[in-house]
Amino acid sequence: MPRTSLLAAALTVSVCLANASVASAASSSSAQASHASISARPALLQGSQTLVTPKQTAINKIKTLLTTFFTDQQLSRILDRLAEDIYANKPFKESFNALVAPNDLTASQAMIIMKVESGLQGASGGPLTKALAVLLRRFEPYYNNISKTITAMKKNRRTKADCLNQVHVMMAGYLTKANVALVLTDIKSSLTSKEWQSMRSNGATLFLWGKHGL
């Protein structure tokens, strides 16, 4: 189901990239280089043994700020695919559309999507199609911003592991409550009253509306 695949990818990637502020996207290359040097270090320690990696930090922020739709394992696979795509310099749309295959979703996840769309799909698509359009519009500049940073790291002969780690660092760094709230408000504004009601009542795990007063 193509729309399911696209939406699932949008939910994840948007949280990492699309909700970055304009100021973040316009940061200078020297600031990016400094950020790359600092951010390669482990973020936090849990207790005395377990390191919280940049990828896990991104996963935690996704589940806290935007969506509880995915499991940690699903998010880990999606974020790994995204990092690999950026490292391989894949075009934005090619990567975005292939991050999640339909068979990556559970039956219960597919059912949630069907409930949101049920009876509300018109000529211009249902509420998830509109949400996807918003996410796509916000996503591309930040995907490209990360790609530029990784390209520069590769030219400087940084290892692939360092580059993949930096993708996760930058995605986690883009997440703030204020930025996520702006994206979700934009999505809500794109929906009709009936579409919003369906999204809000049937898709509570798709987007954490209540976290942002929506």
C-alpha positions as a LaTeX table, in Angstrom:
\begin{tabular}{lrrr}
\hline
Residue & $x$ (\AA) & $y$ (\AA) & $z$ (\AA) \\
\hline
Met1 & 0.00 & 0.00 & 0.00 \\
Pro2 & 2.01 & 2.98 & $-1.27$ \\
Arg3 & 0.31 & 5.63 & 0.87 \\
Thr4 & 0.97 & 3.62 & 4.02 \\
Ser5 & 4.64 & 3.37 & 3.14 \\
Leu6 & 4.94 & 7.07 & 2.37 \\
Leu7 & 3.10 & 8.13 & 5.50 \\
Ala8 & 5.13 & 5.90 & 7.74 \\
Ala9 & 8.33 & 7.32 & 6.30 \\
Ala10 & 7.00 & 10.84 & 6.66 \\
Leu11 & 6.14 & 10.37 & 10.31 \\
Thr12 & 9.64 & 9.34 & 11.17 \\
Val13 & 11.74 & 11.51 & 8.95 \\
Ser14 & 9.77 & 14.65 & 9.54 \\
Val15 & 10.38 & 14.48 & 13.23 \\
Cys16 & 14.08 & 14.32 & 12.58 \\
Leu17 & 14.38 & 16.90 & 9.86 \\
Ala18 & 11.23 & 18.67 & 8.82 \\
Asn19 & 10.64 & 20.42 & 12.10 \\
Ala20 & 14.01 & 22.10 & 12.21 \\
Ser21 & 13.89 & 25.87 & 12.48 \\
Val22 & 14.88 & 28.12 & 9.59 \\
Ala23 & 17.78 & 29.30 & 11.66 \\
Ser24 & 19.15 & 25.77 & 11.91 \\
Ala25 & 18.94 & 25.31 & 8.16 \\
Ala26 & 20.76 & 28.59 & 7.56 \\
Ser27 & 23.68 & 27.84 & 9.90 \\
Ser28 & 27.14 & 28.43 & 8.47 \\
Ser29 & 29.40 & 25.66 & 7.26 \\
Ser30 & 31.92 & 26.50 & 9.97 \\
Ala31 & 29.26 & 26.05 & 12.63 \\
Gln32 & 28.35 & 22.70 & 11.10 \\
Ala33 & 31.99 & 21.58 & 11.21 \\
Ser34 & 32.23 & 22.52 & 14.87 \\
His35 & 28.99 & 20.71 & 15.60 \\
Ala36 & 30.28 & 17.61 & 13.83 \\
Ser37 & 33.40 & 17.54 & 15.95 \\
Ile38 & 31.54 & 17.89 & 19.22 \\
Ser39 & 28.55 & 15.73 & 18.47 \\
Ala40 & 30.48 & 12.58 & 17.62 \\
Arg41 & 30.94 & 12.07 & 21.35 \\
Pro42 & 28.43 & 9.93 & 23.28 \\
Ala43 & 25.52 & 11.97 & 24.57 \\
Leu44 & 24.71 & 10.67 & 28.04 \\
Leu45 & 25.31 & 7.85 & 30.48 \\
Gln46 & 22.43 & 5.81 & 31.85 \\
Gly47 & 23.54 & 4.57 & 35.23 \\
Ser48 & 27.19 & 3.56 & 35.09 \\
Gln49 & 27.30 & 1.27 & 32.06 \\
Thr50 & 24.93 & 1.95 & 29.17 \\
Leu51 & 25.72 & 4.71 & 26.68 \\
Val52 & 22.83 & 6.61 & 25.15 \\
Thr53 & 23.82 & 6.85 & 21.51 \\
Pro54 & 22.77 & 9.70 & 19.21 \\
Lys55 & 20.41 & 7.30 & 17.42 \\
Gln56 & 18.72 & 6.34 & 20.68 \\
Thr57 & 18.46 & 10.02 & 21.59 \\
Ala58 & 16.65 & 10.61 & 18.29 \\
Ile59 & 14.34 & 7.66 & 18.96 \\
Asn60 & 13.54 & 8.95 & 22.44 \\
Lys61 & 12.72 & 12.41 & 21.10 \\
Ile62 & 10.52 & 10.99 & 18.35 \\
Lys63 & 8.48 & 9.05 & 20.89 \\
Thr64 & 8.31 & 11.95 & 23.34 \\
Leu65 & 7.52 & 14.79 & 20.96 \\
Leu66 & 5.86 & 13.49 & 17.80 \\
Thr67 & 4.64 & 9.92 & 17.59 \\
Thr68 & 4.33 & 6.65 & 19.48 \\
Phe69 & 3.17 & 4.88 & 16.33 \\
Phe70 & 6.45 & 2.99 & 15.83 \\
Thr71 & 8.32 & 0.60 & 18.10 \\
Asp72 & 11.92 & 1.32 & 19.04 \\
Gln73 & 13.03 & $-1.47$ & 16.72 \\
Gln74 & 11.11 & $-0.02$ & 13.78 \\
Leu75 & 12.49 & 3.44 & 14.41 \\
Ser76 & 16.02 & 2.08 & 14.67 \\
Arg77 & 15.73 & 0.40 & 11.26 \\
Ile78 & 14.21 & 3.48 & 9.66 \\
Leu79 & 16.87 & 5.81 & 11.05 \\
Asp80 & 19.62 & 3.45 & 9.89 \\
Arg81 & 18.17 & 3.38 & 6.38 \\
Leu82 & 17.97 & 7.17 & 6.32 \\
Ala83 & 21.59 & 7.53 & 7.44 \\
Glu84 & 22.73 & 5.05 & 4.78 \\
Asp85 & 20.78 & 6.92 & 2.10 \\
Ile86 & 22.29 & 10.26 & 3.07 \\
Tyr87 & 25.76 & 8.73 & 3.12 \\
Ala88 & 25.11 & 7.32 & $-0.37$ \\
Asn89 & 23.97 & 10.79 & $-1.50$ \\
Lys90 & 20.57 & 9.56 & $-2.60$ \\
Pro91 & 18.07 & 12.18 & $-3.79$ \\
Phe92 & 15.56 & 13.32 & $-1.22$ \\
Lys93 & 12.44 & 11.78 & $-2.71$ \\
Glu94 & 14.07 & 8.49 & $-3.55$ \\
Ser95 & 15.14 & 8.03 & 0.05 \\
Phe96 & 11.95 & 9.33 & 1.59 \\
Asn97 & 9.61 & 7.12 & $-0.39$ \\
Ala98 & 11.50 & 3.93 & 0.39 \\
Leu99 & 12.25 & 4.25 & 4.11 \\
Val100 & 9.38 & 2.01 & 5.21 \\
Ala101 & 7.98 & $-0.90$ & 3.25 \\
Pro102 & 4.32 & $-1.90$ & 3.82 \\
Asn103 & 5.40 & $-5.21$ & 5.32 \\
Asp104 & 7.40 & $-3.34$ & 7.96 \\
Leu105 & 4.14 & $-2.38$ & 9.65 \\
Thr106 & 2.13 & $-4.59$ & 11.96 \\
Ala107 & $-1.53$ & $-5.42$ & 11.38 \\
Ser108 & $-2.56$ & $-3.08$ & 14.19 \\
Gln109 & $-0.55$ & $-0.21$ & 12.68 \\
Ala110 & $-2.15$ & $-0.74$ & 9.28 \\
Met111 & $-5.57$ & $-0.78$ & 10.95 \\
Ile112 & $-4.92$ & 2.62 & 12.56 \\
Ile113 & $-4.12$ & 4.11 & 9.17 \\
Met114 & $-7.23$ & 2.58 & 7.63 \\
Lys115 & $-9.42$ & 4.02 & 10.41 \\
Val116 & $-8.05$ & 7.51 & 9.89 \\
Glu117 & $-8.65$ & 7.38 & 6.14 \\
Ser118 & $-11.96$ & 5.51 & 6.22 \\
Gly119 & $-14.69$ & 7.38 & 4.38 \\
Leu120 & $-12.67$ & 10.57 & 4.10 \\
Gln121 & $-10.75$ & 10.06 & 0.88 \\
Gly122 & $-11.77$ & 12.48 & $-1.84$ \\
Ala123 & $-10.32$ & 13.59 & $-5.14$ \\
Ser124 & $-7.41$ & 15.26 & $-3.38$ \\
Gly125 & $-6.79$ & 12.37 & $-1.00$ \\
Gly126 & $-7.59$ & 11.83 & 2.64 \\
Pro127 & $-6.15$ & 13.41 & 5.80 \\
Leu128 & $-2.99$ & 11.32 & 5.72 \\
Thr129 & $-2.30$ & 12.40 & 2.15 \\
Lys130 & $-2.57$ & 16.02 & 3.22 \\
Ala131 & $-0.38$ & 15.43 & 6.26 \\
Leu132 & 2.19 & 13.81 & 4.00 \\
Ala133 & 2.20 & 16.86 & 1.71 \\
Val134 & 2.97 & 19.13 & 4.65 \\
Leu135 & 5.75 & 16.88 & 5.85 \\
Leu136 & 7.28 & 16.65 & 2.39 \\
Arg137 & 7.29 & 20.41 & 2.02 \\
Arg138 & 9.09 & 20.88 & 5.32 \\
Phe139 & 11.41 & 17.91 & 5.00 \\
Glu140 & 13.56 & 18.50 & 1.94 \\
Pro141 & 15.61 & 21.55 & 3.05 \\
Tyr142 & 16.80 & 19.79 & 6.18 \\
Tyr143 & 17.56 & 16.52 & 4.43 \\
Asn144 & 19.71 & 18.51 & 2.02 \\
Asn145 & 21.35 & 20.37 & 4.90 \\
Ile146 & 22.42 & 17.11 & 6.53 \\
Ser147 & 23.58 & 15.76 & 3.17 \\
Lys148 & 25.91 & 18.74 & 2.72 \\
Thr149 & 27.45 & 18.14 & 6.13 \\
Ile150 & 28.02 & 14.46 & 5.39 \\
Thr151 & 29.50 & 15.25 & 1.98 \\
Ala152 & 31.98 & 17.60 & 3.64 \\
Met153 & 32.89 & 14.95 & 6.21 \\
Lys154 & 33.53 & 12.40 & 3.46 \\
Lys155 & 35.81 & 14.86 & 1.65 \\
Asn156 & 37.72 & 15.26 & 4.89 \\
Arg157 & 38.19 & 11.46 & 5.00 \\
Arg158 & 36.00 & 10.88 & 8.02 \\
Thr159 & 35.00 & 7.25 & 8.46 \\
Lys160 & 31.62 & 5.95 & 7.39 \\
Ala161 & 30.81 & 5.19 & 11.02 \\
Asp162 & 31.50 & 8.82 & 11.95 \\
Cys163 & 29.27 & 10.02 & 9.11 \\
Leu164 & 26.35 & 7.76 & 10.00 \\
Asn165 & 26.67 & 8.78 & 13.63 \\
Gln166 & 26.61 & 12.45 & 12.63 \\
Val167 & 23.36 & 11.95 & 10.71 \\
His168 & 21.75 & 10.69 & 13.90 \\
Val169 & 23.29 & 13.53 & 15.91 \\
Met170 & 21.89 & 16.17 & 13.58 \\
Met171 & 18.45 & 14.57 & 13.45 \\
Ala172 & 18.28 & 14.46 & 17.24 \\
Gly173 & 19.53 & 18.03 & 17.42 \\
Tyr174 & 16.70 & 19.31 & 15.25 \\
Leu175 & 14.05 & 18.14 & 17.67 \\
Thr176 & 12.52 & 20.71 & 19.95 \\
Lys177 & 8.99 & 20.99 & 21.26 \\
Ala178 & 8.56 & 24.38 & 19.60 \\
Asn179 & 9.59 & 23.10 & 16.17 \\
Val180 & 7.39 & 20.01 & 16.37 \\
Ala181 & 4.42 & 22.13 & 17.46 \\
Leu182 & 4.81 & 24.30 & 14.35 \\
Val183 & 4.75 & 21.27 & 12.06 \\
Leu184 & 1.69 & 19.72 & 13.73 \\
Thr185 & $-0.14$ & 23.04 & 13.67 \\
Asp186 & 0.59 & 23.25 & 9.94 \\
Ile187 & $-0.81$ & 19.75 & 9.43 \\
Lys188 & $-3.96$ & 20.58 & 11.37 \\
Ser189 & $-4.48$ & 23.72 & 9.31 \\
Ser190 & $-4.35$ & 21.68 & 6.11 \\
Leu191 & $-7.30$ & 19.47 & 7.14 \\
Thr192 & $-11.04$ & 19.99 & 6.92 \\
Ser193 & $-13.09$ & 19.79 & 10.10 \\
Lys194 & $-14.09$ & 16.17 & 9.42 \\
Glu195 & $-10.55$ & 15.17 & 8.50 \\
Trp196 & $-9.21$ & 16.73 & 11.66 \\
Gln197 & $-11.80$ & 14.90 & 13.79 \\
Ser198 & $-10.86$ & 11.59 & 12.19 \\
Met199 & $-7.15$ & 12.24 & 12.60 \\
Arg200 & $-7.51$ & 13.38 & 16.20 \\
Ser201 & $-9.80$ & 10.55 & 17.35 \\
Asn202 & $-8.46$ & 7.60 & 15.33 \\
Gly203 & $-4.83$ & 8.57 & 14.97 \\
Ala204 & $-3.79$ & 9.61 & 18.46 \\
Thr205 & $-0.57$ & 7.59 & 18.18 \\
Leu206 & 0.25 & 8.90 & 14.71 \\
Phe207 & 0.85 & 12.38 & 16.08 \\
Leu208 & 1.03 & 13.42 & 19.73 \\
Trp209 & $-1.36$ & 16.34 & 19.34 \\
Gly210 & $-2.01$ & 16.67 & 23.06 \\
Lys211 & 1.66 & 17.28 & 23.77 \\
His212 & 1.34 & 20.55 & 21.89 \\
Gly213 & $-2.12$ & 21.68 & 22.95 \\
Leu214 & $-3.82$ & 20.66 & 19.70 \\
\hline
\end{tabular}
